[in-house]
Amino acid sequence: MKKSKLSLFLVPALAVMLTACGGGGTATEDTPETETGGETATEQVEQKTIRAGIGLNDSHPQYKGLLKFKELVEERTDGAIEVQTYHSGQLGDDRTMTEGLQLGSQEVTIPSTAPIANFVPEFSVFDFPFLFPSEEVADTVLDGEVGQKFLDMLPDQNLVGLAYWENGFRDLTNSVRPVATAEDFKGLKIRTMENDLHLEAFRALGANPTPMAFTELFAAMQQGTVDGQENPYATIYLQKYHEVQDHVSNTHHIYSPFVFLMSKSFFDGLTEEQQEIVKEAALEAGDYQRELNREANEQYLADLQEEGMTFTEITPEAREEMVELVQPVLDKYAERIGQDIVDEVNNAIEAAQ
């Protein structure tokens, strides 16, 4: 008799437990149901978050491009992917953020090619001084087969490259003297990125290059730790370097692309549709950012002069002398990177002109 009562108790209890575990196909609360082949299925959308950080401030065209990316992704995924944006090095410097992508603790950052070369040495070719003759040629090469070949090297480092954006032509500022020729570089303490090729190129010009984090640069110039730095006009103006620098020269020594990077572990966790959405959004936002950047650089050079900086034009003859001085450095790095890769980039540049 006792055994019979126990059975009567266990059977309904077991049925309740199985239903709670999903055996009955009951939809969870606040989740819409869809009819599939006469059966009721639970439709669940996993919310994902992209933490996207950059080193530049919120007035720079790069950050405005990042806001465009956010707008496109959130709209096209119906909010299934949220993009949180961070500027001014809030998540760290370029290297720290790139390492965060590798570790999966951050999802997006957009560094220049120079710090990427610390992870994929072949990217150093884009930091060869005087490589690109114009922005238009750079667009053609970077958006073509050669540019894609370099992006395809990133997954081995747990990174995914979705697009090239634009930092722009880098120009020199300092607080010591106008720089019109290679001779004027001698002895200047110039902050550079942590990139061996940049360091050796500036040494070849006679300068004393000093690598340091971008977030430390303003204070270093203010305190006289370094005499100057090199960046595009937009960065120079928006970071208010004119407050601690007196001279600017259009050395145009390097055309610096940005690379839109995403954590590979995060990208691999997206659906195919979501992967396509973030790719397209990165490309579209990149076109928008390039246009903004070029308009801004023209205006910011005028603004820098209005703020009191002395502008010095570099003549073709003076620039050619600079090219000759850094050529041994380029030959050394071409051998290190691979002459075939360097030749492929140079051939693409020639074809694009």
URGIVEN-V649962 format. One line per field, one symbol per residue. phi: phi as a letter, one per 20 degrees, with the letter a starting at -180 (. if undefined). psi: psi as a letter, one per 30 degrees, with the letter a starting at -180 (. if undefined). burial: 1 if it has 9 or more other C-alpha atoms within 8 Angstrom, else 0. Layout:
phi->???
psi->???
burial->???
This chain:
phi->.fffffffffffffffffffeofemffffmdfdceclndededddffccdedcceeefefgfffffffgggfffffdlnfdedddcdlmfdpegffffffffenebdbbceffgffffdcggfgffdfgmfeebfffggfffedffffgfffefgfdmcceeaddceofececaddafddcfgffgnfedfcffbffgffffffenedfcfafgfefgffffenfceabbafgffgffemfffccdccceflfbedeedfdcgfffffeefgffgffffffffffffffffffffffffffffffffofeeceefgffffffgffeggfffffffffpfffffffffffffef
psi->eeeeeeefeeeeeeeeeeeegfffgkklkgkkkkkjhflkkkjkjkkkkjjjklfllgfkfeeeeeeeeeeeeeefghgfkkjkkklhgfgaleeeeeeeeefgfleklillfeffffejffffefgkkhekfleeeeeeeefaeeeeeeeffeffghlkjflkakeakklkllgelkjfleeffkfkjkkllijeeeeeeeeffflikjklkeffeeeeeefgelfalklleeeeefghfffgkfkkkiehfkkjlkkjkkkeeeefflleeeeeeeeeeeeeeeeeeeeeeeeeeeefeeeeeffgkkkkkkleeeeeeeeeefeeeeeefeeeejeeeeeeeeeeeeff.
burial->00000000000000000110000010100010100000011100000001111111100111111111110111001011111111111111111111011101011111111111100111111111111100101101111001110111111011111111111111111110011111011101111111101111111111111111101011011000011111111111110011011111111111111111111111100100011011101111111111011101110110111000111101000110111011001100110011101101110110000
